[in-house]
Amino acid sequence: MYARRNLILFFSLLTFLNLLGALSYAQSNKSKPQTSADYIDIVKHYRYLNPDSALYFVKEGIAKAKHDKDSVSLAALINQHGMIDDNAARYKDAYHKYLQAETLYRKLNDKIGLASTLVRLGVVEQRKGNYAKSLGYFFNALKISENSNDKLGMLEARVCLSESYLNIGEYDNAIGQLRTAQAINAQIPLSNFTLNMYISFGNVYIKLKQYDQAITYINEGLSKSNKVAYNGLKISLLIKLAQAYHEKGSDMEAIKILKEALAFSKEIKNVLRQLTCFLDLAKIYVEQKSLTQALTYYKEALAITETYKLYRQQIDILNNMSVLYKTTGNLTQALRLKERSYELADEFYYKDMLKQITSLETAYDREKSNARLRELELINSKEKSFNSVILSIAIGTLIVLLVTFAFYYRSTFLNSLLKRTNQQLAESNALKDRFFSIVAHDIRSPLVSTISILKLIHNNELDDELRSEMVQKLALHCENSLEILDKLLKWGQMQIKGVRLNTSEFSPISNIDKNVALFQEAAEKKMMTITINVPQNIMLQADADHFDFVIRNLIANAIKFTQTGGEIELRAQPVVNNMIRFEVKDNGVGISKARIDKLFELSAVGTKGTSSEEGTSLGLMICKEFILANKGEITVESEVGKGTVFTFTLKGFLKNLA
C-alpha cells in the first residue's frame, strides 16, 4: 500500500515539474504563446517529451482557437488532443476527438487534415480488432490524398494499410503496400511516417521468420530517429528490434536493447512504452527460467497498470504472476494474486453488466407504468363518452341514435386496443420472467459452483493434481458465465434500442477465416475437421459485425454438439435476387423436431454439448434478429444422430477478380 501511495505521489510530482518545464519552455521562446499556431508547435514538441505539458497547452490552445473563431487551428488542436489521449491509452476519448476533428475538416474542405484524421480513426478501429472498418478508413484517406497529390498523406495511408493486412495474415498485400510506401518516401523529406514504415517492415519480416531482413530495416529506421519529435517512434523501433533478436534466439542482445528502450521511455515519461518494455523483459526471463527477475519486471508493470487504471493489462499481469509464484512453490501468494485478478475482473466486467441489467428492469417497470396510465386514460375517456351520450339524449331522439352508434363503435375500438395492450403487456411480462430465470439459473448456478471450488482450494484439502483439475473447472465456469452475460446484455440492449445497422461492402472469406481461427483450439481438442468452401469473389452488403456474430455462434454450436472426430463444413453460393446463401453443416448429434420449432425463441431450453459444454438459446435468437435486420433469412434442417445444417441468406453479389 505504501509503495503504491509513494508511486502516485511520484507521478504527481512529475506532472507538476512537467508543467513548470512547459511554462519555462514557453517563456524562453515567446514569453507566452501568442497564436494558435504557437500552441500547435508547443503541443507537438511536448506530445512525447512531456505528455502532461502537452495536455496543458492543448487545452489552452483549444480555448484560444474557439475565442478567436479560428476553425483551422481548432481542428488541428483537437486532432493533437486525440493523439495525446491515444498515446495514454484513452482510446474512447481519442476516438471522439478524432470525430470532432473530422467534422471540422469536412466543413473547411481541408483534404490534408481530413485524410490524416481518417487515418487516426482507422488506427483506433484497428486496435479494437475491427479490421474491415479500419481498411475502409485507410482506403478513404488514401483516395483523398491521391486526389490532392499529398504524398505525405499517401505514405501514411499505405503504411497503415500494410498494418491492417498484416493483422489479418495477408503478408503479400502488406509487403506490397510497404514497397509502394518506400517509393513514395524516396520523393519526400523524412517524417514520422517514414519510421512507421520501417517498423511495419520489421513486423512483416518477423512474421515471415526472416529475422535478418527485419533487423536490417529496423536499424535503418533507428539511424533516422534521432530528433526529439521521433522519441516515441525511436522506442518503438528499439522494442521491435529486441523482438527480432528474441525471435532469432539472441536473448542477451534482446534484453540489452529492451533495457535501453526502457531507460529512454522513463526519460521521456512515455508510460505505455514503459509498460511494453517491462512485459517484454518479463516474458524473456520467464522463458529463461529466471523467475525472480521476471517477477521484478511484472511488479513494475503492475504498478503502472494500477496507477493508470489499465484493467485488462492488470488482470493479465496478475494471472502471469500467479503462475510464476505457483511454479516457485509460493502457493499462498499465487492464490492471493489469482483471487485479486478475479475480484478485479468481477468489478471491471460484472458491475457494469449488472448496471445494464438493472437498467433493463427499470425500462420494463417504466413500460408497465405507462401501460397502466394508458389504461386509466382509456377508462377516463370512456366515462366522458358516456356522459356525452346522456347529455345528447336530452337533445333529441335522432341525436341520441347517432351518438349511441358512435359510442358503440368507439367503445369497440377502445376495448380492442385495451385487449391488445394487455396482451402485449402479458407477453412483455413473460419475456421478463424468462430473462430473469436465465439470469437466476444459468449465471447463479455456475457462481455457486465457483464458490464451492474456491473454498476447497482455499482450505488446502486437495492434492496438486485435483487442485489443477478444480482450477480448470473454475476457469470454465467463469468463461461460461461471461459468455452467457454477454449474450443476455446484447439481447437486452436490442429489446430496448433495437438492432443498429452499419452496412458496408466486404468479402466474407476473410471474416470467416478470422472467426474459424478463434475456434481452432476447441476443434483440435475434439479432433474435428473444419472445411471452408467459400468463393473468393463473393461480396456482401451487410453489417460486418452482425455477420461475424452469426458465424461465431454457428461454428461454436457445431463444435459443441458434434462428437470427437466429427466434421464441420462452411459453404456459400449465390442464389436469386442478389442473395448469398451460407451453410454451416455438421455431423453431430442433431436436433429433435420438437426443439427445432422453438429454437430461435427465448422460451427455448439450453442443452449441454457432447463434452458437457454449457449454453442457452440466446445466441441463436440474436443470430435470427441480426439476419432479419440485414433483410435475410435463417433456417435449420436436422436429423437426430446424423447432424444439422444452419442456412442463412444475406444481400450480396459476385465480384470479377480478373
N, C-alpha and C positions, 0 to 999 in steps of 0.2 A: 504493500500500500504506500509506504514512504517513498519507494523508488518511483512509483507511478506519479505521486504528487510532485517529486523533485523534477521528473521529466516534463510535467505540464508547466511547472514554473520556469524550466529551462527554455521551453518553446515560447512561452510568453515573453521572456526577456529577449529572446532572439527577435521576435516580432517588433518589440519596442525599439531595439537597436536598428533593425532594418528600416523602420520609419524615419528614425533620426538620420540614418545614412542617406535615405532618399531625399530628405529635405536638404541635407548638405550638398548632395549632387545638384539639386535644383538651384541652390544658392550660388554654387561655384560656376554654374553655366549662365544662368539668366536671372538670378535672384529668385524669380518665380516664373513658372510657365506663363507666357503671355497669350498664346493662341492655342486652339485645339490641336493644331499640327505639333506644337511643342509637347503637348500631353501624349500624343501618339508616339513620338520619338522616345520620351522617357519611359512609357509603358513597355515598348519593345526592348529598351535597354535593360529593364528590371525583370521582365517576364520570367526569365530563367535564373538571373543572378540573384534577385531578391523578390520572390513572388508576393510577399506581404506589401512591399513598397509598390510593386506594380498594381496591386489591388487598390491601394490608397489613391494612386494617381489616376487610375482608370475611372474611379467613381467621381473624382473631382472633374476630370475631363468631360465625362458624360453630362454632368450638371452644367458645365460651361457651354458645351455644344447645344444643349437644349435652350439655355438662356439666349445664346446668340442666334438660335434657329439655323444652325449650321448642320444640315441633314447629311452632307457628305462625311464630315468628321464624326458625326454621331454614329453613322453606320459602321465606320471603321473602328471606333472605340468600343461599340457593343460587340463587334466581332472579336476584338482583342480580349474583352472581358470573358467571352465564351472560351477562348483559348486558355486563359488563366484557370477557369473552372475545370476545363478539360485536363490540364496538367495536374490538378489537385484531385482528380477522380470524381469530381462533382458532375457526372455525365448528364444527369437530368437537367441541371441548371444550365450547363453548356448548350444543350440541345435547344432550349427555349430562347437563349440569347442568339443563337445562330438563326433561328426562325425570325426573330425580330430584325436582325441584320438583313436577311434575305428580302423581307417585305420592303425595307427602306431602299435597298439596291434596285429592286424592281421598279419602285416609284421613281427613282432617279435615273433609270435606264442605264445604270453603271454595269456594263458587261463584265469587266475585270473583277470588280468586287463581288458581283453575283456568282460568277464561276468559282471564286475562292470560297465563298460561303457554302455553296452546294457541295464542294469537296468536304468541308468540315462536317456537314450534315451526314454525308456518306460515311465518314470515319466513325461517327457515333453509331450509326446503324450497323456498321461492320463489327464494332465492339460488342453489340447486342446479339450478334450472330445472324442478323437479317441481311444475308449476302445479296439476295435478289434486289432488295431496296438500295443497298449501298452501290451495287453496279449501276442501277438506274440513275442515282445521283451523279456518279462519276462520269458516265457517258453523256449526261446532260451538260455537265461542266465542260467536258472535252469539246462538245459540239459548239458551245458558246465561245470558248477560247479559240477554236479554229476559225469560226466566222469573223471574229475580231482580230485574227492573226496575233494573238497574245501567246508567244512561245513559252513564257514562264508558266502561264496557266495550263498550256498543253503538256508541259513537262510534269507539273503537279498531278494532273488528271491521269496521265499514263502510269506514273509511279503508283498511285492509289489503285488503279485498275489491276496492276500486277499483284498487289497485296490481296485483293479480293479473289483473283484467280488462284493464288497460292492457297488461300484458306479453303477453297473447295476442291483442291487437289488437281487443278488443271495447270500443270507445271509448264507445258509447252506454250500455252497462252500467256502465262506470267512472264516467261523469258522473252517472248515476242514483244510484249508491251515495254519491257525494260530496254530491249535493243532499240526500239523506236525512241524511247526517252533519252537514251545515250546519244543518239544522233541529234535530237533537239538540243540537248545540253551543250553539245560542241559549238552551237551557234550563239549562245548567250553567256553572260558572266556567271560566276559561281553564286549559288544560292543555297538556302536550306533544303530545297527540293533535290538539289544535286546529292547532298549527303543522304537524304532519304532513299535516293535511287541506289546508292552503294549498299545501304542496309538491306534493301529488298533483294539485290543481287546475292548478298550473303545468305539471306533466308532461303532463297530458292536452291542455291547450290548445297546448303546444309541438308535440305530435304532430299536432294538427289544424292547425298553422301559424297559429293565432290568437294571435300573439305579444303584442299589446297586452292582450288579456284575461289571458294568463298573467302578464304583468308586474304588472297590477293586483292579482291575487290574491297574488302573491309579496310585493309591497310591503306589503300588508295584514298578511301574516304577520310580516314583519320589524318592523313597528310594534309588535307584541305580544311580541317575543322578547328583551327586554332584562333578563331575570332570569338569574342565574348557572346555574340549573338548565336553562336553554334554550340554553346556549352551543353545544352541538353542532348543534342544530337551526337556530340562527342562521347558522352557517357553511353548512349545507346549503341554507338559503334563499338566501344570497348566491351560492353556486355555481349554483343553479338560475336565479337572476336573470341571472347572467352568460351562462348558456346561452341564455336567451331573447333577450338583446340580440345575442349572436353569431349565432343563427339568423335574427334580424331584419336583420342586416347592420351593426349598430353595434359593430364590433370594438373601438374605443378605449374605449367605455363598458364592454364586457365585460372587457377587460384590467384596467381600473381596479377593477372590482368584485372580480375574482379576486385581485388583489394585496391588497385589503382583507381578503378571506376568508383568504388565505394568512397574513397577519400575525396575524390573530386565532387561526388554527389553531396557529401556533407559540407564541403567548402561552399557550394552554391545553394545549399539548402533545398535540394530537389528531393522531396520526401518519397515520391513514388519510385524513383530510380534507386534510392537507398534501399527501399523495401525489396526491389528486384534483386539487387546485389546480395543482400542478406540471404534471401531464399535460394539463389543460385549457389552461393557458397555452402549453405547448409546441405543442399542436395548432393554436392560433390563429396562433402565429408561423410555423409551417410553412406554413399557408395563405397568410400574407402574404409568404412567401419570405424571412423574416428568420431564416435558418437558424442563425446564430451564437447568437441569443437562444434559439431553440428548443432547441439542443443544451445550453445552460446549464441550462435547466429540466429537460431529460431527465436530465442528470447528477445534479441534486438528487434527482429521483425515484428514480434508480438507487441512490443511496446509502441511501435509506430501505428499498428492497426488499432490499438486501444485508444491512442491519442486522437486519431483522425476518424474513428468510428467506421473502419473498413470491415464490416461484419463478416462478409463472405470469406475474405482472406484470413480473418481472425479464427474462424471455425476450422479452416483447413490447417492452419498452423497448430492449433490446439490438438487436433487429431494426429498430426505428424509427430508432435512432441510426446503424445500419449504412447504412440507405438515405440518411440525410442526408449522412453522410461520402462516400458514393459520388457523391451529387449535387454536392458541393463539390469533387470530384476527388481526395479523400484515399482512394484505393483500399486502401492498406495498412491504415489504421485501420478502414475498412469491413469488410475481410476478417477482421481480428482480432476485431472485435465479433461478426461472424457466426459465427466458429468458437467464440467464447466462449458464444454462445447455444446452439449445437449441443452443446457439452460439458455445459452446464447441463441441457439437455433430456435428454441421454443419462443424466446422473446422476439427474435427478429422476424420469424416467419408466422408463427401461430397467432400472436397477439393481433397482428394486422388482419389475419384471416378472421379472427373472432369478431373484430370490429365490423368487417364486411357482413358477416353472418347476422350480427346484431342489427345492422342497417336493413338487412332483408326482413327481419322480424318487424322493425319499425315501419317499413314500407307496407307490409301486409296489414298491420294494425291500422295504419292510416287509410288504406283502401277499404278496410272493414267499416271504419267510422264514416267514410264518405258514402258508402253504400247505405248505411243506416240513415244518414242525413237525406239522401235522395228518397228513401222510403218515406220518411216523415214529410218531405216536401210533396210527395205524391198524395199522401193521406190528406194533407192540408189543402192541396189543390182539389181533391175530391170533395171535401167538405164545402169549399167555396162554390164549386159547381152545383152542389145540392141546394145550397141557399139561393143560388141564382134561379134554379128551377122553381122553388117555392114562390119567389117574387114574380116570376114570369106567369105563374098560374093565375095570379090576380089580374093580369092584363087582359087575358083572353084565351079562349079555348084553342084557337088556331096557333097562337104563340106558344101555348103550353105543349101542344103536339110537336111543334118544331124543336123546341128546346129539349123536350123529352128524348126525341130521336137523337139530337146532337149529344146529349148527356150519355145516352146508352152507347153510342159509337165511341165516345171519348173514354168512357169507363172501361169498355172492352179493350181499347188500345193500352190504357194505363195498367190494367190487370195483366195484359200480355207482357208489357215492359217490366212490371214488377216481378212476374214469374221468371222472366229471362234473367233479370238482375239477381234474383235469389239463386237461380241455377248456377250462374257464373260465380256467385259467392261460395256456393257449396263446392264447386269444382276447385276454386282457389283454396278453400279450406282443406280439401282432400290432398291437393298438391303440397300444401304447407305441412300437413301431417306426415306425408310420405318423406318429404325433405328432411324433417327433423328426426324421423325414425331412422333414416340412413345415417344422420349425424350421430344419433344415440347408439346405434348398433355397430356400424362399420368403422366408426372412429373410436368410440369409447372402449369397445372390446379389445382392439389392439393395444390401447393405452393401459388397460388393466393388466394385460399380459406383460407389457413392458415393465410396469411397476413390479410385478412379481419376479421377473427375471433380474431386475436391478437389485432387489432385496436379496436374492440368492447369491448374486455376485458380491454384494456388499458384506454379507455375513461370512464370506470365505468358506462356504460349505461345499464347494465344488472343486474337483481336481482341474488341472490345466486344460485337458482335452475337453471336458464337459463345459468348462467356462468359455472356451473358444467357441464351442457349438452354441452356447447360450447367447454370446455376443453377436454371432451371425444371425440368430433368430431375432435378436433385439433390433439389429440394423434393418432386417427385412420388415419387421412390424412398423418401424418408423417410416421406411420408404413407402409401404402400402398406405399408411395414414396420410402421408404428404400427397401421394397421388390422388387419393380419394378427395382430400380437401381441395386440391387444385381444380378437380372436375366439378365439385359442388359449387365453388365460387364462380367458375366460368358460367355454369348453368344459371346460378342465381343472378349474375350480372345480366345475362341475356334476357331473363324474365322481366327485369326492371328497365334496362336500357335498350333492349332489342339487339339484334345482330348487326354489327357495324361492318361495312364492306370497304375494302381498299383494293379495288380491281386493278390488275395490271396484266400485261402480256409476259409470259415466261415459259421456259422449256421445262416440262415436268421431270425429265430424266435426271437432271442434276439434283432436284429436290428429293426425288425417290432414292437416289444413291446415298445422299446425305442422311436421310432418315433410316434407311436399311442399315447403314453403318452403326447407328446408335444401338441396334439390337443384335449386332453380330456376336457379341459375347454371350447373350442369352441364348441365341440359336446354337452356338458352339457347345454350350453346356448340355443342350438336349440333342446334340449331334444332328441338327437339322440342316437341310439344304434350302437356300432361298434363291430362286431363279427370277431374273428380271427380263421380261420380253417387252420392252417399251421402245418404239422407234425414236430415233434422234430428232426427226423432223417434225415432231408434234409440238404445237404451241397451244397454250391455254389462255383464255381471257377470264380470269377469276382472281379471287383473293388468295395469294400465295400462302399466307399464314393459315387460312382455313384448309387449304389443300394439304399442308404439312400435318395439321392436326388429324385429319381423316386418315392419311396414310399411316401415321404413327399408331393410331388406335387399332386400325385393322391388322397391321403387322403384329402388334403386341397381342391381340386376341388370337391370331393364328398360331403364334408361338405358344401361348398359354394353353390352348385347347388341342394341341397336337402332341402325340406321343413322341418319345425319344426316337430319333432316326427318321422323323417324318419329313415331308416336302411341302414347301410353300412357293407359290408362283404369283408374280405380279405381271399382268398383261394390259396392253392398251391398244385400241384401234379406233379409227374414225367411224362414225355412223352418220345417219341422215341429219339434215338441218344443222350442219356445222357443229355437231356434238362429238365429243370424245368419250368413249366408254372405257372405264378402268375395271379390272377384276383382280381381287385378291383371293386366291384359291389355296386351300389346304386339304390334307387327307387325314384330318384329326377325328375327334370323337363325334362331330356333327351336332345338330340341334334338333330337338323334337318339334313336331308341328305345333304343339300347344304353346311352346316358348316363342316360336317364330312370330306368331300373331301379335305378341306384346313385346317384342324385342326392342323396339325403339320408343317405348313408353316409360315414364317414371315409375309405373307400377311394376315393371319387370323386376324379377328377383335375381340378385347376383349369384354366380356359381363359382366354384373353385376350379382351377386349371388342372392339367394332368400331373403337375408337380405340387399341387395344393396352393397355387397362387391365388391370392385374394382378388376380388373385383366386384364392381357394381355395373349396372346397365347405363350409368350416366354417360360414359364415353360414347356409346352408340347413339344415344339420344342427342348429344351435342353434335355428333357427326351428321345426323339427319338434318338438324336445324341449319348447319353450315352449308350442306349440299343444297337444301331448298332455297336458302338465301342467295346462292350463286346460280339459281334457276336451273338446277339439275335434279336428278332423281337417284335414290339409292334403294336397292332391293337385296334380298338374300335368298339363296337356294341351299338346302342342306338335306342330308340323309344321315340318320344316326348310324355311327360306326364307319361311315365312308368319307365324310368330310363336308366342308362348307365353302360356298363361293359368295363373296360380297361383291356386288356390281353397283357402280355409280357413274353418272354422266356429268360432264361439265362442258361449257361452251369452249370451242377451240377451232383449230384449223391446221392444215399441213403446210410446212414451210419448205420452199425449194432451197436446198443446201448447195446446189450446183453453182 
